[in-house]
Amino acid sequence: MEKNRLTEFKDAVDSLNIKTGAPDRDRLYQRLGAILMATGIAIAFIAYFLAGAQNSGDLAVDNIEHNEHIILAICGVSLTVVGAATFVKFGITRFMRFWLIRKIYEDGKP
């Protein structure tokens, strides 16, 4: 029964001639967003621990090195934000595409 409904749904979607886009590309971008999030978090934590581990005894040198690590940590955080936005955008896109096709199918069904 369930397979019959699934094949009926697929046939109806094919008959609607709806451009479904490239789901492989959406998955690729969603994975890329997840990788960017993980990379950004790793960069931010590495910069944080490097900034805390350095102490040369000279305050001027330490401040310059800390500023470099702060900039690196901010880049890591911004990379995390971009990755999260990419991940969420393409995740929602895949869901909404399925939802819209299902809604069109159900509304057109007698």
C-alpha positions in Angstrom: 0.0 0.0 0.0 2.8 2.4 1.0 4.8 1.6 -2.2 1.7 2.2 -4.3 1.2 5.7 -2.7 4.9 6.5 -3.2 4.9 5.5 -6.9 1.7 7.5 -7.4 3.3 10.5 -5.8 6.4 10.2 -7.9 4.3 9.9 -11.1 2.2 12.9 -10.1 5.4 15.0 -9.5 6.8 13.9 -12.9 3.5 14.9 -14.6 3.6 18.4 -13.0 6.8 19.2 -14.8 8.2 21.0 -11.8 11.9 21.9 -11.8 13.1 20.3 -8.6 16.6 21.8 -8.8 19.8 20.0 -8.1 19.4 18.1 -4.8 23.0 16.9 -5.0 24.2 20.5 -5.1 22.1 21.4 -2.1 23.6 18.5 -0.1 27.0 19.5 -1.2 26.5 23.1 0.1 24.9 21.8 3.2 27.9 19.6 3.9 30.2 22.5 3.0 28.4 24.7 5.6 28.9 22.0 8.3 32.6 21.8 7.4 33.0 25.5 7.6 31.3 25.6 11.0 33.6 22.9 12.4 36.7 24.6 10.8 35.7 28.0 12.2 35.2 26.6 15.7 38.6 24.8 15.6 40.4 28.0 14.4 38.8 30.1 17.1 39.7 27.6 19.9 43.3 27.2 18.6 43.7 31.0 18.5 42.3 31.3 22.0 44.6 28.7 23.4 47.7 30.1 21.5 47.0 33.5 22.9 46.8 32.2 26.5 49.9 30.0 26.1 52.4 32.8 25.0 54.2 34.8 27.6 57.6 36.2 26.6 58.0 38.5 29.5 57.9 41.6 27.3 54.4 43.2 27.5 54.7 45.0 24.1 55.5 41.8 22.3 52.8 39.9 24.1 50.2 42.6 23.2 51.1 42.3 19.5 51.0 38.6 19.5 47.6 38.6 21.4 46.2 41.0 18.8 47.2 38.6 16.0 45.5 35.8 17.8 42.4 37.9 18.4 42.2 38.6 14.7 42.5 34.9 13.9 39.8 34.1 16.5 37.5 36.6 15.0 38.1 35.1 11.5 37.3 31.7 13.0 34.0 33.0 14.5 33.0 34.7 11.2 33.8 31.5 9.3 31.5 29.6 11.8 28.7 32.1 11.2 29.0 31.8 7.4 29.0 28.0 7.7 26.0 28.0 9.9 24.1 30.3 7.6 25.0 28.1 4.6 24.0 24.9 6.4 20.7 26.3 7.6 19.8 27.9 4.2 20.4 24.8 2.1 18.8 22.5 4.8 15.6 24.6 4.8 15.7 24.8 1.0 15.6 21.0 0.6 12.8 20.7 3.1 10.7 23.5 1.6 11.2 22.1 -1.9 9.7 18.8 -0.7 7.0 20.5 1.2 5.9 22.6 -1.7 5.8 19.7 -4.1 3.8 17.7 -1.6 1.4 20.6 -1.1 0.9 21.1 -4.9 0.2 17.3 -5.2 -2.3 17.3 -2.4 -4.1 20.4 -3.6 -4.4 19.0 -7.1 -5.8 15.7 -5.9 -9.6 15.3 -6.0 
